[in-house]
């Protein structure tokens, strides 16, 4: 998904009750040609000291698909996007992204009362809200990717349906239509190309997509194969967290959140067991999400014809596994 810098890719899911599958890029592979290679120490890249003031984030949540009645609404997509943005900008202390450097591209409104309040708090603190049409998302993606500075963290998060057509993976927008997916959606390769050009050495991508719109509670693609994480994502300088190949991930209707997203949110807090040593690293978060998803899935009633393997896949390169996302007082 990104190359040459620190990139974290979380594939999350958000549909009705929902399953969650990773959406990898297509055959293209982002490359780093404008940045010097960081100094290597002990075989791992030495990154510049983290500076949150240089961070930037784009959080996309597509609940409604206005142009295609066959696309099932994703009830908690906006909640997932808002709750993640709020955690990164206003709940984590110190914040990982300043609120005024957050963009929310939303189609629909949050379902949960607390998510509505979080959205209002983000906007009051300076976050910007935009639409979730393909042209809007592409513009925000380019702007936010370049807004993140070398010492900051770039976060790009999508909560929507995912679909594969002719070997290319697409993230659906509010105007996506089944017959015109390439023209009305945003390709994962487009996302990864933009992220790969960011000056930021630390990059985190969360893709809560790839669901089956024909079955309540599933998050695999419609009229196509479930998306697999492309091997190109396991490139130098990346941390990749995603669904296992052909696996299904779910939403928790009682919590009003994707199970994967909920695990990420719970991991980014000083109140949980992960923070007993005073911090939460990328590797610790990855282990937590993997175990949480597997545990939740093991308690779920089996669905005929559904292949579920539990947990997530992850690729953690170099020193990024030790990067502290949360430092507790």
Secondary structure in CASP SS format (residue, H / E / C, confidence):
PFRMAT SS
TARGET T0000
AUTHOR 0000-0000-0000
METHOD secondary structure of the structure
MODEL  1
X C 1.00
X C 1.00
X C 1.00
X C 1.00
X C 1.00
X E 1.00
X E 1.00
X E 1.00
X E 1.00
X E 1.00
X C 1.00
X C 1.00
X C 1.00
X C 1.00
X C 1.00
X C 1.00
X C 1.00
X C 1.00
X C 1.00
X C 1.00
X C 1.00
X C 1.00
X C 1.00
X C 1.00
X C 1.00
X C 1.00
X C 1.00
X C 1.00
X C 1.00
X C 1.00
X C 1.00
X C 1.00
X C 1.00
X C 1.00
X C 1.00
X C 1.00
X C 1.00
X C 1.00
X C 1.00
X E 1.00
X E 1.00
X C 1.00
X C 1.00
X E 1.00
X E 1.00
X C 1.00
X C 1.00
X C 1.00
X C 1.00
X C 1.00
X C 1.00
X H 1.00
X H 1.00
X H 1.00
X C 1.00
X E 1.00
X E 1.00
X E 1.00
X E 1.00
X E 1.00
X E 1.00
X E 1.00
X C 1.00
X C 1.00
X C 1.00
X C 1.00
X C 1.00
X C 1.00
X C 1.00
X C 1.00
X C 1.00
X C 1.00
X C 1.00
X C 1.00
X C 1.00
X C 1.00
X H 1.00
X H 1.00
X H 1.00
X H 1.00
X H 1.00
X H 1.00
X H 1.00
X H 1.00
X H 1.00
X H 1.00
X H 1.00
X H 1.00
X H 1.00
X H 1.00
X H 1.00
X C 1.00
X C 1.00
X C 1.00
X C 1.00
X C 1.00
X C 1.00
X C 1.00
X H 1.00
X H 1.00
X H 1.00
X E 1.00
X E 1.00
X E 1.00
X E 1.00
X E 1.00
X E 1.00
X C 1.00
X C 1.00
X C 1.00
X C 1.00
X C 1.00
X H 1.00
X H 1.00
X H 1.00
X H 1.00
X H 1.00
X H 1.00
X H 1.00
X H 1.00
X H 1.00
X H 1.00
X H 1.00
X H 1.00
X C 1.00
X C 1.00
X C 1.00
X E 1.00
X E 1.00
X E 1.00
X C 1.00
X C 1.00
X C 1.00
X H 1.00
X H 1.00
X H 1.00
X H 1.00
X H 1.00
X H 1.00
X H 1.00
X H 1.00
X H 1.00
X H 1.00
X H 1.00
X H 1.00
X H 1.00
X H 1.00
X C 1.00
X C 1.00
X C 1.00
X C 1.00
X C 1.00
X E 1.00
X E 1.00
X E 1.00
X E 1.00
X E 1.00
X E 1.00
X E 1.00
X C 1.00
X C 1.00
X E 1.00
X E 1.00
X E 1.00
X E 1.00
X C 1.00
X C 1.00
X E 1.00
X E 1.00
X E 1.00
X E 1.00
X E 1.00
X C 1.00
X C 1.00
X C 1.00
X C 1.00
X C 1.00
X H 1.00
X H 1.00
X H 1.00
X H 1.00
X H 1.00
X H 1.00
X H 1.00
X E 1.00
X E 1.00
X E 1.00
X H 1.00
X H 1.00
X H 1.00
X H 1.00
X H 1.00
X H 1.00
X H 1.00
X H 1.00
X H 1.00
X C 1.00
X C 1.00
X C 1.00
X C 1.00
X C 1.00
X E 1.00
X E 1.00
X E 1.00
X E 1.00
X E 1.00
X E 1.00
X E 1.00
X C 1.00
X C 1.00
X C 1.00
X C 1.00
X C 1.00
X C 1.00
X C 1.00
X C 1.00
X C 1.00
X C 1.00
X C 1.00
X C 1.00
X C 1.00
X C 1.00
X C 1.00
X C 1.00
X C 1.00
X C 1.00
X C 1.00
X C 1.00
X C 1.00
X C 1.00
X H 1.00
X H 1.00
X H 1.00
X C 1.00
X C 1.00
X C 1.00
X C 1.00
X E 1.00
X E 1.00
X E 1.00
X E 1.00
X E 1.00
X E 1.00
X C 1.00
X C 1.00
X C 1.00
X C 1.00
X C 1.00
X C 1.00
X C 1.00
X E 1.00
X E 1.00
X C 1.00
X C 1.00
X C 1.00
X C 1.00
X E 1.00
X E 1.00
X H 1.00
X H 1.00
X H 1.00
X H 1.00
X H 1.00
X H 1.00
X H 1.00
X H 1.00
X H 1.00
X C 1.00
X C 1.00
X C 1.00
X C 1.00
X C 1.00
X H 1.00
X H 1.00
X H 1.00
X H 1.00
X H 1.00
X C 1.00
X E 1.00
X E 1.00
X E 1.00
X H 1.00
X H 1.00
X H 1.00
X H 1.00
X H 1.00
X H 1.00
X H 1.00
X H 1.00
X H 1.00
X H 1.00
X H 1.00
X H 1.00
X H 1.00
X H 1.00
X H 1.00
X H 1.00
X H 1.00
X C 1.00
X C 1.00
X C 1.00
X C 1.00
X C 1.00
X C 1.00
X C 1.00
X C 1.00
X C 1.00
X C 1.00
X C 1.00
X C 1.00
X C 1.00
X E 1.00
X E 1.00
X E 1.00
X E 1.00
X E 1.00
X C 1.00
X H 1.00
X H 1.00
X H 1.00
X H 1.00
X H 1.00
X C 1.00
X E 1.00
X E 1.00
X E 1.00
X E 1.00
X C 1.00
X C 1.00
END
